[in-house]
Amino acid sequence: MKSYRKELWFNTSKRREMIHITPDIHECVRESGVKEGFVLVNAMHITASVFINDNEPGLHDDYESWLEKLAPEKPYDQYDHNGYEDNADAHLKRTVMGREVVVAITGGELDLGPWEAIFYGEFDGKRKKRVLVKIIGE
């Protein structure tokens, strides 16, 4: 059994951003040499997410609007968490969007559905954060 580990680093220019990382994960699978197995991709920060959905800009805008309705950034004083930091909304958005994805590797390729793509969701950005990629298999 092979095992592979890599960290991907992101530093967004905006507080909230969605980054298409499927090509990065494809490259990790290639580097790993695993032909049959699984890849775990998870955000290593509690105000960021990794999720799978369609790579369609309108949908990304819809996510932004929907998440902002669920957990609005402002006013900051609406959250008990906010004191030293102003990121309670980012914690809540991450909870909704999830921490990680696991994708099968078949024939050395990500075994995704026809419209599925992997994204890094940043909800409290403008600083360096990482995503863990862990691959196991044969």
Beta strands, then each sheet from edge to edge (+ up, - down):
strand 1: 2-11
strand 2: 17-20
strand 3: 36-43
strand 4: 48-53
strand 5: 100-106
strand 6: 109-110
strand 7: 117-122
strand 8: 128-137
sheet 1: 1+ 8- 3+ 5- 6+
sheet 2: 2+ 7- 4+
end
